[in-house]
Amino acid sequence: MSTQEEARELMAKKHHQQQHQQESMLNRATEEVHQHETANTEEEARELMAKKHHQQQHQQESMLNRATEEVHQKR
């Protein structure tokens, strides 16, 4: 094998390794973004559930207060 052929093969191998490294870095970055988005979505869901629970408690308290007032008025 000539020196030029060896040089071409080494350059092709190096190029392939660089492409593989770039793909790996891109895959890792994409996965990190996905994990971050998932964490944000889960946090938003928890906040919405807490808000809904608070609203339901407030509604129940209001209904109980109205019912109590009606009972006291009928006496």
N, C-alpha and C positions, 0 to 999 in steps of 0.2 A: 504494500500500500504506500502510495506516495505521501509526502509531507503535506501536500495540498489537500489530499483526500482526508487525511487524519485531522487536519485543521477544520475542514468542513464538517466532519462528523462531530468534533468537539464543540463547534459553534452551534450545530443543530441540537446537540444534547443540552448545552447550556441554555439555549432558547427554550427548549421543552421544559427544563427545570424552572425557568423563570415564569413561564406560563402557568405551570402547576402551582407555584408559590403564590402568584397573583390570584388564581382561582381559589386557593385555600383561604387567603386573606379576605377575599370578597365573601366567601361562604360564611366565615366567622363573623364578619361585620353584619351580614344579613341576619344571621341567627341572633346576634346581640340586639339588633333593632327589633326583631320579632319578639324577643323576650321582654324588651322594654315596653313595647306596645301592649303585650299581654298583661304585664304588671299594671300598666295604666288602666286598661280596661277592667281588670279585676278590682282595682281601687275605686274606680267610678261606680261599678256595680255595688260594691259594699256601701259607698256613700249614698247611692240612690235607695238601697234597701233600708238603711238607717233612717233616711228622711221619710220614706213611706211609713215605716214603723212608728216614727214620731207623729206623723200626721194621723195615723189610725188611732194612736193613744189619745191624741187631742180630740179627735172626733168622738171617741167613746166617752171621754170625760165630759164633753159638751152634752152628749145625749143623756148621760147619767144625771148631770146637773139639771137639765130640763125636766127630766122625769121626776127628780126629787122636788123641784119647784111645783110641778103639777100636783104631786101628792100633798104637799103642804097647803096648796091653795084649796084643795077639795076638802080639807079638814075644817 
